[in-house]
Amino acid sequence: MRRSRIIGTGSYLPSRVVGNEEVSRPLRLNAEAIERRTGIRTRRWAAEDEASSDLAALAALKACEAAGVSPESVDAILLSTTSPDMTFPSTACLLQQRLQAPRAAAFDVGASCSGFLYGLSMADAFLRSGQYRRCLVVAAEVKSRFLDPADEATAILFGDGAGAALVTVEEVSGPAAPGILGVRLYADGSRYGMISMPAGGSRKPASPETVRAHEHTIRIQGVPLFRVAVKRLAEAVAETLKEFGVGVSDIGRVVFHQANGRLLSAVLERLKMPPDKMYSVLERFGNTSSASLPIALDYAVREERIAPGDLVLMGTFGGGLTWGTALVRW
């Protein structure tokens, strides 16, 4: 049978380190309070001349290098972002040009923080169908450009970065063979207002009024979003484990979207999953939206926190609302 497999990962974080002291200045919070509330100590913000495609290119090159393949051999580029370089063309096409991968199809995925798993699911389908042989799944975000520094619900959370995975397809036999066992995706558009950026699209184009009202910045309904996120993600994980006949003890490593520390802890508690199974870079890099899962995955791989044969459980939750899970035999 055909099974798609991640054979290389990569990530890139901008060089500018932004500590809690800096983001706390416009707020009535101190640095320690931010860490207690979010689990974040520092995050990275892009330089003025860095856009999402720049971050994406550096992460993608590292993934290709880790996989031992050239970018020119990639058949498709799937790029998740909600902070594109521009409205159009797609940031994926800009990345294709940067990578000099002329044979690759390229398109953006707009599923907010769940975008990497949405992209991985599409790559998995492309590969198993035989349409493509190599897919590059990338998530890149420059969320610092869309923050209101006076909004404590968002200003303390978000950072910038990119993560990537090179995925190929192999003929395998037996359930213990490495590869993607399954990706499961969910959405609830009735709750779209829980996290959004109100202006800048066709419904409410940019105007002096929208700028004055700070409607080009991220808005979050923190408390209700937290409750829904914990419930839906925990349910989705439980369904995935049941579907594949896997127990908590069978999981070697858990890598979730790095939303905030309290949310991660609440999901693990609801699942009765030991905290030491979770790999997190939240304390160092903050919430990098859809890039957070592949960044954490890359760091876990490079720090040898994931071993060949491990069952890796992934999960995301974000705007849309969207959420998803993946189970991968490494």
C-alpha beads as a LAMMPS data file, in Angstrom:
LAMMPS data file: protein, C-alpha beads

330 atoms
329 bonds

1 atom types
1 bond types

-500.0 500.0 xlo xhi
-500.0 500.0 ylo yhi
-500.0 500.0 zlo zhi

Masses

1 110.0

Atoms # bond

1 1 1 0.000 0.000 0.000
2 1 1 1.014 3.615 -0.473
3 1 1 1.827 5.684 2.594
4 1 1 3.053 9.265 2.693
5 1 1 5.945 10.025 5.005
6 1 1 7.663 13.125 6.391
7 1 1 11.334 12.731 5.465
8 1 1 12.635 16.179 6.388
9 1 1 11.682 19.080 8.628
10 1 1 12.924 22.654 8.905
11 1 1 12.173 25.897 10.701
12 1 1 13.233 29.505 10.839
13 1 1 12.789 32.093 13.582
14 1 1 13.691 35.774 13.112
15 1 1 16.706 37.013 15.056
16 1 1 14.902 39.701 17.060
17 1 1 14.017 38.389 20.527
18 1 1 11.095 40.173 22.199
19 1 1 10.765 39.576 25.921
20 1 1 7.756 40.001 28.159
21 1 1 9.179 43.278 29.464
22 1 1 8.829 44.838 26.009
23 1 1 5.259 43.711 25.305
24 1 1 4.119 44.582 28.835
25 1 1 5.010 48.290 28.580
26 1 1 1.732 49.448 26.966
27 1 1 -0.288 47.133 29.236
28 1 1 -1.144 47.036 32.904
29 1 1 0.768 43.791 33.302
30 1 1 4.258 42.905 34.402
31 1 1 6.554 40.379 32.755
32 1 1 5.982 37.718 35.408
33 1 1 2.204 38.006 35.047
34 1 1 2.473 37.414 31.302
35 1 1 4.533 34.274 31.838
36 1 1 2.088 32.950 34.435
37 1 1 -0.848 33.636 32.151
38 1 1 0.601 32.300 28.889
39 1 1 3.686 30.209 29.575
40 1 1 5.637 32.515 27.236
41 1 1 8.895 34.246 28.157
42 1 1 10.080 35.414 24.740
43 1 1 8.919 35.465 21.165
44 1 1 10.582 36.412 17.858
45 1 1 9.473 39.285 15.646
46 1 1 10.438 39.717 12.022
47 1 1 12.699 42.540 10.887
48 1 1 11.192 45.352 8.812
49 1 1 12.487 43.805 5.590
50 1 1 11.258 40.268 6.404
51 1 1 7.921 39.003 5.106
52 1 1 6.249 35.614 5.386
53 1 1 7.795 34.337 2.136
54 1 1 11.288 35.144 3.434
55 1 1 10.720 33.095 6.581
56 1 1 9.073 30.329 4.560
57 1 1 12.003 30.043 2.153
58 1 1 14.561 29.550 4.924
59 1 1 12.432 26.922 6.686
60 1 1 11.718 25.118 3.398
61 1 1 15.387 24.977 2.431
62 1 1 16.214 23.389 5.796
63 1 1 13.484 20.777 5.288
64 1 1 14.786 19.936 1.813
65 1 1 18.344 19.731 3.142
66 1 1 17.248 17.403 5.956
67 1 1 15.451 15.202 3.423
68 1 1 18.430 15.188 1.063
69 1 1 16.438 16.481 -1.906
70 1 1 16.693 19.600 -4.017
71 1 1 13.850 22.143 -4.044
72 1 1 13.752 21.829 -7.829
73 1 1 12.462 18.261 -7.452
74 1 1 9.387 19.265 -5.433
75 1 1 6.062 18.646 -7.199
76 1 1 3.774 20.799 -5.022
77 1 1 4.131 23.590 -2.465
78 1 1 1.306 24.002 0.055
79 1 1 1.812 27.092 2.201
80 1 1 -0.299 27.921 5.245
81 1 1 -0.467 31.571 6.238
82 1 1 -2.912 34.186 7.474
83 1 1 -0.261 36.885 7.144
84 1 1 0.577 36.683 3.427
85 1 1 3.081 38.968 1.748
86 1 1 0.173 40.506 -0.182
87 1 1 -3.428 39.698 -1.065
88 1 1 -2.319 38.116 -4.338
89 1 1 -0.391 36.434 -5.803
90 1 1 -0.232 33.666 -3.255
91 1 1 2.715 33.541 -0.890
92 1 1 3.226 29.962 -2.101
93 1 1 3.978 31.279 -5.595
94 1 1 6.470 33.747 -4.148
95 1 1 8.059 30.850 -2.275
96 1 1 8.177 28.758 -5.450
97 1 1 10.133 31.544 -7.142
98 1 1 12.504 31.855 -4.178
99 1 1 13.157 28.106 -4.163
100 1 1 13.567 27.937 -7.951
101 1 1 11.120 25.067 -8.127
102 1 1 9.457 25.719 -11.516
103 1 1 7.751 22.321 -11.814
104 1 1 5.876 22.688 -8.513
105 1 1 2.210 23.544 -8.230
106 1 1 1.841 26.202 -5.516
107 1 1 -1.072 27.489 -3.480
108 1 1 -1.884 28.987 -0.089
109 1 1 -3.933 27.346 2.656
110 1 1 -6.023 29.683 4.841
111 1 1 -7.035 27.647 7.882
112 1 1 -5.496 29.863 10.555
113 1 1 -3.624 27.958 13.285
114 1 1 -4.774 24.623 11.836
115 1 1 -3.297 25.405 8.428
116 1 1 -0.283 23.108 8.662
117 1 1 -2.448 20.032 9.296
118 1 1 -4.882 21.091 6.571
119 1 1 -1.910 21.331 4.205
120 1 1 -0.469 18.018 5.404
121 1 1 -3.816 16.330 4.771
122 1 1 -3.921 17.630 1.200
123 1 1 -0.316 16.577 0.594
124 1 1 -1.130 13.115 1.945
125 1 1 -4.036 12.800 -0.501
126 1 1 -1.983 14.067 -3.461
127 1 1 0.808 11.600 -2.726
128 1 1 -1.280 8.517 -2.038
129 1 1 -3.327 9.152 -5.199
130 1 1 -0.145 9.119 -7.277
131 1 1 -0.611 12.665 -8.542
132 1 1 2.640 13.863 -6.953
133 1 1 5.806 12.280 -5.587
134 1 1 7.133 15.051 -3.316
135 1 1 5.197 17.784 -1.525
136 1 1 6.532 20.626 0.553
137 1 1 4.162 21.678 3.333
138 1 1 5.111 25.039 4.846
139 1 1 3.548 27.362 7.415
140 1 1 4.831 30.913 7.734
141 1 1 3.467 33.764 9.819
142 1 1 4.411 37.361 10.566
143 1 1 1.675 38.063 13.106
144 1 1 3.587 40.892 14.812
145 1 1 2.431 43.218 11.991
146 1 1 -1.201 42.671 13.011
147 1 1 -1.090 43.261 16.753
148 1 1 -2.605 46.091 18.755
149 1 1 0.052 46.701 21.427
150 1 1 -2.653 47.939 23.801
151 1 1 -4.749 44.742 23.515
152 1 1 -3.549 42.380 26.226
153 1 1 -5.531 39.462 24.782
154 1 1 -3.288 39.345 21.703
155 1 1 -0.198 41.511 22.211
156 1 1 1.305 39.092 24.723
157 1 1 0.781 35.939 22.649
158 1 1 1.980 36.154 19.096
159 1 1 5.367 35.753 17.479
160 1 1 6.714 35.220 13.978
161 1 1 8.293 32.169 12.382
162 1 1 8.050 29.419 9.802
163 1 1 8.125 25.641 9.778
164 1 1 8.220 23.131 6.940
165 1 1 8.007 19.428 6.177
166 1 1 9.061 17.567 3.036
167 1 1 6.617 14.725 2.426
168 1 1 7.056 11.849 -0.004
169 1 1 5.270 8.584 -0.749
170 1 1 6.494 5.017 -0.298
171 1 1 5.176 1.510 -0.855
172 1 1 4.915 -0.124 2.573
173 1 1 3.493 -3.250 4.172
174 1 1 2.211 -3.733 7.692
175 1 1 0.748 -1.305 10.232
176 1 1 4.135 -0.649 11.873
177 1 1 5.590 0.931 8.705
178 1 1 6.587 4.584 9.060
179 1 1 4.379 7.312 7.648
180 1 1 1.199 9.309 8.098
181 1 1 -1.501 7.031 9.496
182 1 1 -4.213 9.647 9.249
183 1 1 -5.117 13.332 9.423
184 1 1 -8.555 14.390 10.617
185 1 1 -9.880 17.913 10.027
186 1 1 -12.795 19.850 11.538
187 1 1 -14.396 23.283 11.310
188 1 1 -17.199 25.339 12.837
189 1 1 -17.850 28.483 10.801
190 1 1 -20.690 29.552 13.101
191 1 1 -18.031 30.656 15.608
192 1 1 -15.906 32.640 13.135
193 1 1 -16.017 35.765 15.282
194 1 1 -14.093 34.230 18.181
195 1 1 -10.785 35.032 16.494
196 1 1 -10.607 37.256 13.451
197 1 1 -9.250 40.348 11.781
198 1 1 -12.374 42.412 11.002
199 1 1 -11.180 44.661 8.166
200 1 1 -9.053 44.473 5.051
201 1 1 -11.186 42.115 2.962
202 1 1 -14.011 42.619 0.471
203 1 1 -16.671 42.916 3.198
204 1 1 -14.911 45.764 4.976
205 1 1 -12.140 47.206 2.794
206 1 1 -9.379 49.303 4.299
207 1 1 -10.380 52.897 4.982
208 1 1 -9.340 55.694 7.334
209 1 1 -12.199 54.605 9.616
210 1 1 -11.083 50.958 9.818
211 1 1 -7.511 52.038 10.548
212 1 1 -8.615 54.401 13.322
213 1 1 -10.737 51.628 14.828
214 1 1 -7.762 49.200 14.847
215 1 1 -9.774 46.767 12.743
216 1 1 -6.681 45.510 10.932
217 1 1 -5.426 43.819 14.079
218 1 1 -6.183 40.388 15.516
219 1 1 -9.256 40.169 17.755
220 1 1 -9.808 37.285 20.187
221 1 1 -12.691 36.408 22.487
222 1 1 -10.302 34.845 24.958
223 1 1 -12.424 33.082 27.582
224 1 1 -15.054 31.458 25.314
225 1 1 -12.376 30.562 22.752
226 1 1 -10.326 28.828 25.439
227 1 1 -13.291 26.708 26.523
228 1 1 -14.236 25.678 22.996
229 1 1 -10.610 24.954 22.060
230 1 1 -10.011 22.645 25.013
231 1 1 -13.276 20.762 24.467
232 1 1 -13.015 20.343 20.694
233 1 1 -9.319 19.483 20.547
234 1 1 -9.575 16.958 23.382
235 1 1 -12.594 15.340 21.709
236 1 1 -10.815 15.182 18.352
237 1 1 -7.720 13.595 19.892
238 1 1 -9.823 11.024 21.738
239 1 1 -11.644 10.151 18.501
240 1 1 -8.354 9.735 16.643
241 1 1 -6.886 7.450 19.298
242 1 1 -10.063 5.347 19.281
243 1 1 -10.183 5.168 15.477
244 1 1 -6.639 3.832 15.231
245 1 1 -6.856 1.629 18.312
246 1 1 -4.137 3.535 20.128
247 1 1 -3.897 4.184 23.859
248 1 1 -2.252 7.118 25.601
249 1 1 0.603 4.830 26.647
250 1 1 1.314 4.009 22.975
251 1 1 2.054 7.636 22.078
252 1 1 5.746 8.467 22.001
253 1 1 5.477 12.223 21.524
254 1 1 2.724 14.831 21.436
255 1 1 3.150 18.020 19.397
256 1 1 0.281 20.506 19.508
257 1 1 -0.248 24.010 18.209
258 1 1 1.577 26.267 20.661
259 1 1 -1.412 28.413 21.591
260 1 1 -0.682 29.154 25.237
261 1 1 0.485 27.170 28.216
262 1 1 -2.842 26.995 30.019
263 1 1 -4.625 25.593 26.969
264 1 1 -1.982 22.910 26.411
265 1 1 -2.124 21.871 30.066
266 1 1 -5.936 21.769 30.045
267 1 1 -6.056 19.525 26.969
268 1 1 -3.509 17.108 28.437
269 1 1 -5.412 17.019 31.728
270 1 1 -8.701 16.265 30.002
271 1 1 -7.048 13.440 28.049
272 1 1 -5.283 12.134 31.189
273 1 1 -2.031 12.320 29.254
274 1 1 1.309 12.715 31.098
275 1 1 2.850 16.183 30.570
276 1 1 6.233 14.664 29.731
277 1 1 4.834 13.338 26.449
278 1 1 4.320 16.916 25.231
279 1 1 7.082 18.693 23.337
280 1 1 6.786 22.479 23.455
281 1 1 8.740 25.536 22.304
282 1 1 6.068 27.936 23.544
283 1 1 8.247 29.453 26.277
284 1 1 10.868 30.506 23.697
285 1 1 8.837 31.397 20.616
286 1 1 5.280 32.204 21.704
287 1 1 2.241 31.547 19.540
288 1 1 3.333 31.567 15.895
289 1 1 -0.119 30.577 14.645
290 1 1 -0.018 27.905 11.921
291 1 1 3.794 27.849 12.007
292 1 1 3.896 26.763 15.644
293 1 1 3.271 23.042 15.102
294 1 1 5.898 22.517 12.368
295 1 1 8.413 24.655 14.287
296 1 1 7.923 22.516 17.395
297 1 1 8.064 19.348 15.285
298 1 1 11.358 20.404 13.713
299 1 1 12.923 21.210 17.080
300 1 1 11.737 17.904 18.518
301 1 1 13.294 16.012 15.600
302 1 1 16.599 17.894 15.739
303 1 1 16.856 17.526 19.500
304 1 1 16.178 13.776 19.072
305 1 1 13.022 13.949 21.156
306 1 1 11.324 11.874 18.462
307 1 1 12.827 8.473 17.660
308 1 1 12.267 6.199 14.647
309 1 1 9.199 4.092 15.275
310 1 1 7.590 6.580 17.672
311 1 1 3.896 7.283 17.334
312 1 1 3.629 11.075 17.096
313 1 1 0.298 12.706 17.872
314 1 1 -0.307 16.191 16.480
315 1 1 -3.163 18.583 17.164
316 1 1 -4.192 22.122 16.267
317 1 1 -6.946 24.607 16.971
318 1 1 -7.467 28.054 15.483
319 1 1 -9.577 30.649 13.752
320 1 1 -12.433 29.591 11.544
321 1 1 -12.983 27.894 13.845
322 1 1 -10.783 25.059 12.600
323 1 1 -9.057 22.191 14.336
324 1 1 -7.387 18.933 13.449
325 1 1 -5.342 15.941 14.511
326 1 1 -2.728 13.728 12.904
327 1 1 -1.191 10.425 13.863
328 1 1 2.222 9.661 12.385
329 1 1 4.531 6.659 12.746
330 1 1 7.981 8.238 12.659

Bonds

1 1 1 2
2 1 2 3
3 1 3 4
4 1 4 5
5 1 5 6
6 1 6 7
7 1 7 8
8 1 8 9
9 1 9 10
10 1 10 11
11 1 11 12
12 1 12 13
13 1 13 14
14 1 14 15
15 1 15 16
16 1 16 17
17 1 17 18
18 1 18 19
19 1 19 20
20 1 20 21
21 1 21 22
22 1 22 23
23 1 23 24
24 1 24 25
25 1 25 26
26 1 26 27
27 1 27 28
28 1 28 29
29 1 29 30
30 1 30 31
31 1 31 32
32 1 32 33
33 1 33 34
34 1 34 35
35 1 35 36
36 1 36 37
37 1 37 38
38 1 38 39
39 1 39 40
40 1 40 41
41 1 41 42
42 1 42 43
43 1 43 44
44 1 44 45
45 1 45 46
46 1 46 47
47 1 47 48
48 1 48 49
49 1 49 50
50 1 50 51
51 1 51 52
52 1 52 53
53 1 53 54
54 1 54 55
55 1 55 56
56 1 56 57
57 1 57 58
58 1 58 59
59 1 59 60
60 1 60 61
61 1 61 62
62 1 62 63
63 1 63 64
64 1 64 65
65 1 65 66
66 1 66 67
67 1 67 68
68 1 68 69
69 1 69 70
70 1 70 71
71 1 71 72
72 1 72 73
73 1 73 74
74 1 74 75
75 1 75 76
76 1 76 77
77 1 77 78
78 1 78 79
79 1 79 80
80 1 80 81
81 1 81 82
82 1 82 83
83 1 83 84
84 1 84 85
85 1 85 86
86 1 86 87
87 1 87 88
88 1 88 89
89 1 89 90
90 1 90 91
91 1 91 92
92 1 92 93
93 1 93 94
94 1 94 95
95 1 95 96
96 1 96 97
97 1 97 98
98 1 98 99
99 1 99 100
100 1 100 101
101 1 101 102
102 1 102 103
103 1 103 104
104 1 104 105
105 1 105 106
106 1 106 107
107 1 107 108
108 1 108 109
109 1 109 110
110 1 110 111
111 1 111 112
112 1 112 113
113 1 113 114
114 1 114 115
115 1 115 116
116 1 116 117
117 1 117 118
118 1 118 119
119 1 119 120
120 1 120 121
121 1 121 122
122 1 122 123
123 1 123 124
124 1 124 125
125 1 125 126
126 1 126 127
127 1 127 128
128 1 128 129
129 1 129 130
130 1 130 131
131 1 131 132
132 1 132 133
133 1 133 134
134 1 134 135
135 1 135 136
136 1 136 137
137 1 137 138
138 1 138 139
139 1 139 140
140 1 140 141
141 1 141 142
142 1 142 143
143 1 143 144
144 1 144 145
145 1 145 146
146 1 146 147
147 1 147 148
148 1 148 149
149 1 149 150
150 1 150 151
151 1 151 152
152 1 152 153
153 1 153 154
154 1 154 155
155 1 155 156
156 1 156 157
157 1 157 158
158 1 158 159
159 1 159 160
160 1 160 161
161 1 161 162
162 1 162 163
163 1 163 164
164 1 164 165
165 1 165 166
166 1 166 167
167 1 167 168
168 1 168 169
169 1 169 170
170 1 170 171
171 1 171 172
172 1 172 173
173 1 173 174
174 1 174 175
175 1 175 176
176 1 176 177
177 1 177 178
178 1 178 179
179 1 179 180
180 1 180 181
181 1 181 182
182 1 182 183
183 1 183 184
184 1 184 185
185 1 185 186
186 1 186 187
187 1 187 188
188 1 188 189
189 1 189 190
190 1 190 191
191 1 191 192
192 1 192 193
193 1 193 194
194 1 194 195
195 1 195 196
196 1 196 197
197 1 197 198
198 1 198 199
199 1 199 200
200 1 200 201
201 1 201 202
202 1 202 203
203 1 203 204
204 1 204 205
205 1 205 206
206 1 206 207
207 1 207 208
208 1 208 209
209 1 209 210
210 1 210 211
211 1 211 212
212 1 212 213
213 1 213 214
214 1 214 215
215 1 215 216
216 1 216 217
217 1 217 218
218 1 218 219
219 1 219 220
220 1 220 221
221 1 221 222
222 1 222 223
223 1 223 224
224 1 224 225
225 1 225 226
226 1 226 227
227 1 227 228
228 1 228 229
229 1 229 230
230 1 230 231
231 1 231 232
232 1 232 233
233 1 233 234
234 1 234 235
235 1 235 236
236 1 236 237
237 1 237 238
238 1 238 239
239 1 239 240
240 1 240 241
241 1 241 242
242 1 242 243
243 1 243 244
244 1 244 245
245 1 245 246
246 1 246 247
247 1 247 248
248 1 248 249
249 1 249 250
250 1 250 251
251 1 251 252
252 1 252 253
253 1 253 254
254 1 254 255
255 1 255 256
256 1 256 257
257 1 257 258
258 1 258 259
259 1 259 260
260 1 260 261
261 1 261 262
262 1 262 263
263 1 263 264
264 1 264 265
265 1 265 266
266 1 266 267
267 1 267 268
268 1 268 269
269 1 269 270
270 1 270 271
271 1 271 272
272 1 272 273
273 1 273 274
274 1 274 275
275 1 275 276
276 1 276 277
277 1 277 278
278 1 278 279
279 1 279 280
280 1 280 281
281 1 281 282
282 1 282 283
283 1 283 284
284 1 284 285
285 1 285 286
286 1 286 287
287 1 287 288
288 1 288 289
289 1 289 290
290 1 290 291
291 1 291 292
292 1 292 293
293 1 293 294
294 1 294 295
295 1 295 296
296 1 296 297
297 1 297 298
298 1 298 299
299 1 299 300
300 1 300 301
301 1 301 302
302 1 302 303
303 1 303 304
304 1 304 305
305 1 305 306
306 1 306 307
307 1 307 308
308 1 308 309
309 1 309 310
310 1 310 311
311 1 311 312
312 1 312 313
313 1 313 314
314 1 314 315
315 1 315 316
316 1 316 317
317 1 317 318
318 1 318 319
319 1 319 320
320 1 320 321
321 1 321 322
322 1 322 323
323 1 323 324
324 1 324 325
325 1 325 326
326 1 326 327
327 1 327 328
328 1 328 329
329 1 329 330
